[in-house]
Amino acid sequence: MTPHPTETDKMPALATFDDVKGVLGDMEDAKMVAILGLRPTIVDIEEASMWLAGDRDIFGPGEPLKDVPGQIVALLTADEEEDASRSH
């Protein structure tokens, strides 16, 4: 007889430091800590990576990225947005 799944069995695995680094690459320690603080899953970091790579149509044309992947993108692009606003 197969045991019933518990709540922890249903939850996707959280991404580790190595998962984040492997998918999103090297980054400042502060950004890594902030991303890990969001408790992302591997799917979350993969979605953020796809968005950052320009594959936005996967999520629906014109649709913003939501939840944890959206927060990851915001963290990683915050410096770019600040630099753009300073140059205008």
Secondary structure, DSSP 8 states (H G I E B T S, - for coil): ------HHHHS--B--HHHHHHHH----HHHHHHHHHT--BHHHHHHHHHHHTT-GGGG-TT----HHHHHHHHHHHHHHHHHHHHT-
